[in-house]
């Protein structure tokens, strides 16, 4: 399965690839948040693939296409995908959570993961604490994501929130449990086995 993962920044390079017909066949589009609905709708239309998304820490209005997987576990073409959007609370606002609140949200996913007999892909907006996050409060990751990785060892964790412009940012890391962690800021194309 080939997944187009997008987050945080609209990519002119991606749009040029699509217009030039140079984008390979995509089976699924995953948004890790903070993209305008019109951009995502255009991508879903041009790429002709299902769009699933989680919410970021910024809101831009309602989505009219795709499926919000924030707080859910779905199965798509045999792949079990869980979503948890939002970022660490650093001001009043929507989609901002304390560590304790995110731990509660993550615990609510566990029965769904167990029902589906595991997890292949964890989609979040913020990174896991200590795995691609930064030290400043708005860009710290969540401990609860580390707990999910340790317990269910998904093949992939996809997140956004940490822009490449912030400094020396790793695009890809490997968690000790074996999960490949990918920062999708902008866009990434990922292949996984069904």
Secondary structure, DSSP 8 states (H G I E B T S, - for coil): -EEEEEESS--HHHHHHHHTT-S---SEEEE-S---HHHHHHHHHHHTSEEEE---SS--S--SSSEE-BT-EEEETTEEEEEE--EE-SSSSTTEE-HHHHHHHHHHHHHHHHHTTS-SEEEESS-BTTBS--SSGGG--BHHHHHHHHHH--SEEEE--S-GGGSS--SEEE-TTS-EEEE-SEEEEEE---
